[in-house]
Amino acid sequence: IGKDIRVAMRILPKIIEPTHIRASVGDRLTIDFKAEEEDHWFVMPDFGVDLHLNKGERHTVELRITTPGYFPFGCISCCTKYQCKIKQAILVDLKEPVQLYGA
């Protein structure tokens, strides 16, 4: 039986916090998104998350973690030049160091 994990996701022009979310197969992951300073189009393709958030808007997503792996996420369009360089992911029971996944 997995655990319940709740994460506050802050989407800022130069950073997305947290960069990585660690979880295990069986966990239930709840993510509270907040676009703090501008609009964002945020995606988690492996989980079917596709959110357009207006400045100041919040949205909560619940995910059931069923497979181990490296699952990238972020803004679909680079809201700023910094966001294109941010590599973030949900890390699920990785066997190798995260650097081997391109992070």
C-alpha positions as CSV (number, residue, x, y, z in Angstrom):
1,I,0.0,0.0,0.0
2,G,1.4,3.4,-1.0
3,K,1.4,6.6,0.8
4,D,-0.4,9.9,0.2
5,I,2.0,12.7,-0.9
6,R,0.9,16.3,-1.3
7,V,3.1,18.8,-3.1
8,A,2.7,22.6,-3.5
9,M,3.9,23.4,-7.0
10,R,4.9,27.0,-7.5
11,I,5.3,28.1,-11.1
12,L,7.4,31.2,-11.4
13,P,9.1,32.9,-14.4
14,K,12.6,31.6,-13.6
15,I,11.9,28.5,-11.6
16,I,9.4,25.8,-10.9
17,E,9.4,24.5,-7.3
18,P,9.9,21.8,-6.5
19,T,12.1,20.7,-9.4
20,H,11.6,17.0,-8.8
21,I,8.9,15.0,-7.0
22,R,9.9,11.6,-5.6
23,A,7.3,8.9,-5.3
24,S,6.9,5.1,-5.3
25,V,4.6,2.8,-7.2
26,G,1.3,2.7,-5.3
27,D,1.5,6.2,-4.0
28,R,-1.3,8.7,-4.4
29,L,0.2,12.1,-5.4
30,T,-1.8,15.3,-5.0
31,I,-0.3,18.4,-6.6
32,D,-1.5,21.9,-5.8
33,F,-0.5,24.2,-8.7
34,K,-0.2,27.9,-8.5
35,A,0.8,30.3,-11.3
36,E,2.2,33.1,-9.2
37,E,3.4,35.9,-11.6
38,E,2.0,35.2,-15.1
39,D,-0.1,32.8,-17.1
40,H,1.3,29.2,-17.7
41,W,0.4,26.2,-19.8
42,F,1.6,23.4,-17.7
43,V,1.7,19.7,-18.8
44,M,2.6,16.3,-17.4
45,P,2.2,14.2,-20.6
46,D,2.6,10.8,-19.0
47,F,-0.3,11.5,-16.6
48,G,-2.6,13.4,-19.1
49,V,-2.3,16.7,-17.2
50,D,-2.8,19.7,-19.5
51,L,-3.5,22.9,-17.5
52,H,-3.7,26.5,-18.6
53,L,-3.4,28.6,-15.5
54,N,-4.0,32.3,-15.4
55,K,-1.9,34.5,-13.2
56,G,-2.8,33.8,-9.6
57,E,-4.9,30.8,-10.4
58,R,-4.7,27.5,-8.5
59,H,-5.6,24.0,-9.5
60,T,-5.3,20.6,-7.8
61,V,-4.5,17.3,-9.6
62,E,-4.5,13.9,-8.1
63,L,-2.3,11.1,-9.6
64,R,-2.1,7.4,-8.9
65,I,1.4,6.2,-9.4
66,T,1.4,2.8,-11.1
67,T,4.7,2.5,-12.9
68,P,8.3,3.2,-12.0
69,G,10.3,5.7,-14.2
70,Y,11.3,9.2,-15.0
71,F,8.2,11.4,-15.9
72,P,9.1,14.9,-17.1
73,F,6.8,17.9,-16.6
74,G,6.8,21.6,-17.2
75,C,5.4,24.5,-19.3
76,I,4.5,23.5,-22.8
77,S,5.6,26.9,-24.1
78,C,8.6,28.7,-22.6
79,C,7.0,31.5,-20.7
80,T,10.5,32.9,-20.2
81,K,13.9,31.9,-21.5
82,Y,14.7,30.4,-18.1
83,Q,11.8,27.9,-18.1
84,C,13.1,26.2,-21.3
85,K,16.2,25.2,-19.4
86,I,14.4,23.8,-16.4
87,K,14.3,20.0,-16.3
88,Q,11.9,18.7,-13.8
89,A,10.2,15.3,-13.3
90,I,8.3,12.9,-11.1
91,L,10.9,10.3,-10.1
92,V,9.3,6.9,-9.3
93,D,11.5,4.2,-7.8
94,L,14.5,5.0,-10.0
95,K,17.2,2.4,-10.0
96,E,19.9,4.7,-11.5
97,P,20.9,8.3,-10.5
98,V,18.6,11.0,-11.8
99,Q,21.5,12.4,-13.9
100,L,21.3,9.4,-16.2
101,Y,17.8,10.4,-17.3
102,G,18.9,13.8,-18.6
103,A,18.0,15.8,-15.5
